[in-house]
C-alpha cells in the first residue's frame, strides 16, 4: 500500500475503563496492520504497527532507528519525553550493544535467582504489615506500589531515607497532563543528578548491589568503560522500569483474580501452574495506555505491505501485538490453558526489557504470597466502584480495597 493512501487518525489513547482493551486501538488493529496516527504531543504524525509480525520486524530491523529521535520533538503520549537522550532505550547498535552488555551482567539468570530471596523478604514484610492493619486494606498502598520500588532500591542499595523522594520523582515523570512538562523535566534531572552523585563511591568501594556491578563490569577488548553519566542514566531507567510494569501488573493481576473467582480457585488448587498462567495474564492485561518510544525509518521500508518513507516516525503497539489472532487464537479471551507463546509485554528485539526476569520474580512472589497468606481474600468494593488511573500512561487501579 502506498503511504499516500492512509487516513490520519487522531489518537489520544486515554481509555482507562478497568482492564478492558482500548476500543480505539482494537479498531486500528482491525483496519489493518499499519495505520497513520497523530498523538497528543510531538511535531508530526507517525505510523503505528499493530500486528505481531509487523512489530517483530520493526523492532529487529536496523532500518528503523530509535537513536534518530534524539533531539527531536517526536510524537508521544507525555508532554515531556520520559527517556533521557543518553538512555539505553534510545540507542542503536553498536552503542546499545555495549550498554546492554553491562546491564545484562546485572540480570543474568543466576543473579536474578540470587535476588529472589530478597524479593521474597520484601513481600513477606509488606504482607505482614498489611495483616496488622487488617482485616481490610488497600492492596495498591500496601503491596503493588511499595514492592517494585523497594526491591529496585534494595538492589541498587539506595539509602532508605531517599526512597520516598525517588518514588515521587518517578510519578512526576509519568504524568500526561499538558501542564506537567516542566515538573516532569525537573524530576528527570533530579533522578539523574541523584545517581550521578552515588556512582563515584560505588566505583571506589563496590558492594554487592546492581550499581556497583554495572560500575565495575568487565569491559570487552577495544571498548571504553561506561562513564558516570551513562551509569546514572541506566540507574534512572531501572528505577522507572521498577515503578512501571511490575507495579501495574501486581494490582491488575490481583484485580483479575479477585473478580474472576474461577481463575483464582484453579490456581489455588494447582499453584505450580502459576508461572505459565502468569504469561497468559501478562499477555492479556493492557498495563499501559497507547504507545511508548518511536523509531525513525532511515530509508524507505515496507512493513506488512505498506511502504514507510525514510524520515517518518514509526510507533509499534505491543498491546495490539499481544492480541493478534494470527498468533493468539481468540485473543480477547483470558485462557490460562493457552499454550505458552512468547508475548510482547516486555518488548521485543534489541530493546527487550533486560530486567524482565526480575519483574517476573516480583510478580510471582507477590501474587502467590498474597493468595497464600490471605486464602479468603476478596474485594472490599464492587468492581464498578474501583477507580482507575487516568493521570499517567499506566493502567492500574488507584486503590484496590480488599478484605479477608
WOWOWO-V9774 format. One record per pair of residues at least 24 apart in sequence whose ideal C-beta (glycine too) atoms are under 6 Angstrom apart, sorted by the first residue. I is the first residue (numbers start at 1). GAP is how many residues later the second one is. Records with the same first field share a line. If there is no record, write none. Layout:
I = GAP  GAP
This chain:
1 = 304  305
3 = 304  306
6 = 30
8 = 28  30  37
9 = 28
10 = 28
11 = 26
12 = 28
13 = 276  277
16 = 372  374
19 = 266
21 = 265
25 = 295
29 = 291
33 = 271
34 = 269  270  272
39 = 36
41 = 35  38
42 = 31  32  33  34
43 = 30
44 = 31  269
46 = 29  248  267  269
47 = 261  267
48 = 267
49 = 254  267
50 = 267  270
51 = 253  273
52 = 269  272  275
54 = 249  250
55 = 261  266
56 = 292
57 = 246
58 = 256  258
59 = 289  290
60 = 289
63 = 235  236  238
64 = 231  233  250
65 = 27  230  231  233
66 = 24  229
67 = 24  25
68 = 228
69 = 227
74 = 220
75 = 238
77 = 213  316
78 = 98
79 = 99  101  102
80 = 101  104  105
82 = 91
84 = 149
86 = 147
87 = 146  150
88 = 149
89 = 204
96 = 254
98 = 125
102 = 112  115  124
103 = 251
104 = 250
105 = 112
106 = 104  107  108
107 = 247  248
112 = 245  246
116 = 245
118 = 36
119 = 32  242  243  246
120 = 245
122 = 28  29
123 = 242  243  246
127 = 242  246
135 = 268  269
136 = 244  267
138 = 261  263
139 = 115  261  263
140 = 111  259  260
144 = 103  106  107
145 = 102
147 = 219
148 = 94  95  98  99  214
149 = 94
151 = 211
152 = 86  90
155 = 55
156 = 53  54  55
157 = 50  52
170 = 69  70  73
174 = 218  219
175 = 216  217
176 = 216  217
191 = 45
192 = 40  44
195 = 37  40
196 = 32  36
199 = 29  32
211 = 24
241 = 114
245 = 114
246 = 113  116
248 = 39  146  148
249 = 38  114
250 = 116
251 = 145  146  149
252 = 33  144
253 = 28  114
255 = 142
258 = 121
259 = 124
274 = 94
276 = 64
277 = 59
279 = 61
280 = 56  58
282 = 63
283 = 39  60
284 = 50
286 = 33  109
287 = 108
288 = 105  106  107
289 = 104
291 = 24  26
318 = 26
374 = 30
376 = 28
377 = 25  27
